[in-house]
Amino acid sequence: MRETGRRWHGKWCTLNISTRPRPVAAAPPLVDGEVVSRRAGVVRVGYITTKKLGNAVKRNRARRLMRESVRLLATEWITEADIDMVLIARAEICAPDVRMQQVRDEIRWLARKAKIAKSEVRVA
């Protein structure tokens, strides 16, 4: 991921994105005699919270904020390729005044910079 991907930094987290090559299969998999087509544009997401953030309670809160933000924003992402995405929490996300909407807006901004999000979509 580090060598092949790209990285964007925000105030509360860092976004790393790398595209995965599609496997070349000799024959498509069969299920009950029918060909199963591969879904285009599969996005896999990983979350990293290090001990620098603080104790387990702070790390879990950071993971919950990032996970819920990604869940809410996933419908806005457009991609033709398979993507691996890693969100790395920064120490600032553990501040008690950080709210879900702030983290969601930052992840939306990072996704737009990475060109995987629609720019005209606004969620209230």
Helices and strands as residue ranges (DSSP letters): E 6-9, E 13-20, E 30-31, E 34-35, E 43-48, G 51-53, H 56-73, G 74-76, E 82-89, G 91-94, H 100-113
